[in-house]
């Protein structure tokens, strides 16, 4: 019976080398209805992935054997692991660290010390957003551009288009509602929610890079001066 109940619980991997913090987080998450397990090193975490893939990873940046950002990059570049949501938790509060973490694909960011209740709420919010993406059908734009949100795959005239995590999220958002104009603020909110720690012009840079990579499909991404961006056939 317990095994049946566990099948409906979300499994959280806590990658944290400080025993007191890891123990506190794991204990609270278990009381909150999650299956939580801790890993003191990046190495032990990657070993665990061979046995079972978690539903979400809480990732500290300062680990004894690996840099947390490198772990996040590895997860997001691996086809099997790329869809695992990642929340970075660290004592680092500098804006640069936050931007790098979010840019390489982290889904959220919490700075120590944090409220355990808030952490659980953020976990649920990220899991909800992740669940909404699952089963989403591929989007066709103009008969030459295909976007598959579940597989994180973009193809132009059948050829794969390599995008960063942020570029992919922007394109998926715009293409999800073709013809609708999204303001820069709405795009920022979609990317990073409450963590709006970057300037609006950052979106313009991502759009510029996105268009260059899309090649013959670049004209589908349109700039509405003074408002924002849209995808239109």
GIPETA-V458651 format. One record per backbone hydrogen bond with DSSP energy under -1.0 kcal/mol. CO is the residue of the C=O (numbers start at 1). NH is the residue of the N-H. E is the energy in kcal/mol with one decimal. If there is no record, write none. Layout:
BEGIN
co=(CO	CO)
nh=(NH	NH)
e=(E	E)
END
This chain:
BEGIN
co=(1	2	3	5	6	10	11	11	12	13	14	14	15	18	19	20	21	22	23	24	25	26	27	28	29	30	35	37	39	41	42	43	44	45	47	48	48	56	57	58	59	61	61	67	68	69	70	71	72	73	78	81	85	86	86	87	88	90	94	95	96	97	98	99	100	101	102	108	110	115	116	117	118	119	120	121	122	123	124	125	126	127	128	130	133	139	141	141	144	145	146	147	148	148	153	154	155	156	159	164	165	166	167	168	169	170	171	172	177	182	183	184	185	186	187	188	189	192	194	195	199	200	201	202	203	204	205	206	207	208	209	210	211	214	215	217	218	220	222	224	224	228	229	230	231)
nh=(5	6	7	8	9	35	55	56	37	58	16	39	60	22	23	24	25	26	27	28	29	30	31	32	34	33	12	14	16	45	46	47	48	49	50	51	52	13	87	15	89	63	68	71	72	73	74	75	76	77	82	84	57	107	108	59	110	112	98	99	100	101	102	103	104	106	105	88	90	119	120	121	122	123	124	125	126	127	128	129	130	131	132	134	136	147	144	145	157	141	155	139	152	153	148	161	146	159	156	168	169	170	171	172	173	174	175	176	180	229	187	188	189	190	191	192	193	195	196	197	202	203	205	206	207	208	209	210	211	212	213	214	215	217	218	220	221	232	230	227	228	224	182	222	179)
e=(-2.1	-2.5	-1.3	-1.6	-1.7	-2.7	-2.4	-1.2	-2.0	-3.0	-1.0	-2.7	-2.4	-2.8	-2.9	-2.1	-2.7	-2.7	-2.4	-2.2	-2.6	-2.2	-1.9	-1.5	-2.7	-1.4	-3.3	-3.0	-1.2	-1.5	-2.4	-1.9	-1.6	-1.1	-1.0	-1.1	-2.4	-2.4	-3.0	-3.2	-2.8	-1.1	-2.4	-1.8	-2.3	-2.4	-2.4	-2.3	-2.3	-1.5	-2.1	-2.3	-2.5	-2.9	-1.2	-2.8	-3.1	-2.4	-1.6	-2.6	-2.5	-2.3	-2.5	-2.8	-1.9	-2.1	-1.1	-2.2	-1.7	-2.5	-2.2	-2.0	-2.6	-2.3	-2.1	-2.1	-2.6	-2.5	-2.2	-2.2	-2.3	-2.3	-1.9	-1.0	-1.8	-2.6	-1.4	-1.9	-3.4	-3.0	-2.5	-3.6	-1.2	-1.8	-3.2	-2.9	-2.8	-1.9	-2.7	-2.5	-2.1	-2.2	-2.5	-2.7	-2.1	-2.5	-2.6	-1.4	-2.1	-2.5	-2.1	-2.5	-2.2	-2.0	-2.2	-2.9	-1.9	-2.4	-1.7	-2.1	-1.8	-1.6	-1.6	-2.0	-2.6	-2.3	-2.3	-2.6	-2.7	-1.8	-1.8	-1.8	-1.0	-2.0	-2.2	-1.6	-1.4	-2.4	-2.0	-2.6	-1.7	-3.0	-3.2	-3.1	-2.7)
END
